Amino acid sequence: MSLNDKLKDLRKNGVNEAKRAEKLQELNDLRVNLLGKKGPITKALRGMKGVPAEERPEIGTLANNVKKDIQLAIEEKMDELNKQMIAKKLEEETIDVTLPAQSRNIGTRHILKQTIEDIEEFFIGLGYRVDAGHEVEEDHYNFERLNIPKNHPARDMQDTFYLTDELLMRTQTSAQEGRDMESHDFSKGPLKVISPGVVYRRDDDDATHSHQFHQIEGLVVDKNVSMADLKGTLEALCRHVFGPNREIRFRPSYFPFTEPSVEVDVSCFNCNGEGCRICKYTGWIEVLGAGLSHPNVLEMSGIDSTVYSGIAFGLGPERFAMLKYGITDIRDFYLNDVRFLEQFKGVN
């Protein structure tokens, strides 16, 4: 067999073996055996000595082409086997994306937070600003600036937690009144502000009382502010929160920092005015205290009470939420029972 025929035969056999290979290792062995220094192509080329000189270039070109053809066949088969391996691995590791995902419980804002934000938005719509104030307050602002001097009997009703002789956990967000009045520039318009936040009192916890609760204080100071402004504001607030069906009454009361003072009562949500333990068998629950700002409170903030007057009111978000949603125990707000809280998703 001539050298030319040997090379062609090697190319044919090499390409066929590469196509039949089923493993990468077989292809690596084939490359070494056919194309290596000790392979049959190299051995065949050693017979070039017996080839006439004019035929040697043709034989050399053929030999190179044989090597290239076999190398190409090996690389193509390697690529095919690699793709098969990847496809098999992907099939074994396939994730069925059509399976339903695990459900996740989505929480909601606390019902008290929703109630407070609803009331804030109402007053912002009336032109009020929001000033939360300080939970740790000075005795001076919490009591004295509200016309409650030391040893005043009204302090007994608001026994609280003292940190020092002059620092305490505020008993009412009314404590922010003095700070707001002394910092306000009345040349730029009236003072209209609400102060929402947590307050603290030494109280026995029961269905309607807690040692820690929320309060929203409202204050307006301007020229010619009257009880008519107070009544209109509170009526609008009650209609916004409770709607037209809840019965509301106004009655005279007393607060050291307002003169005159009124209480706003709402008919009991539990017994509809018939009398029960929630309303202490009166048929009414107190939700709001208010009045005209006391002249002494204005004067202590450097405001001329003969020129300016004000209205002040304080309400409890817990009471408002209990009335609105029929909650019978204030303690439910603080127990973090998911069964209770999830009832109020997106109610406001």
Protein Blocks (a to p, Z undefined) as FASTA:
>chain_A
ZZklmmmmmmmmmmmmmmmpcbfklmmmmmmmmmmmkbmklmmmmmmmmpcfklmmmmmm
mmmmmmmmmmmmmmmmmmmmmmmmmmmmmmmmpccfkbccdddddddddfklmmmmmmmm
mmmmnopacdebjfbdcfklmmmmnopaghiaklmmmgccdfblmbccdfbfklmmmmmm
mmpcfknoccddddeddddddddddfkbcfbdcddddddddehiafklmmmmmmmmmmmm
nommbccdddddddfkbccddddddddfklnonopfkloonopacfbdcddddfklmmmn
opafklbccddddddfklmmmmmnopabfklmmnopaklmmmmgokZZ
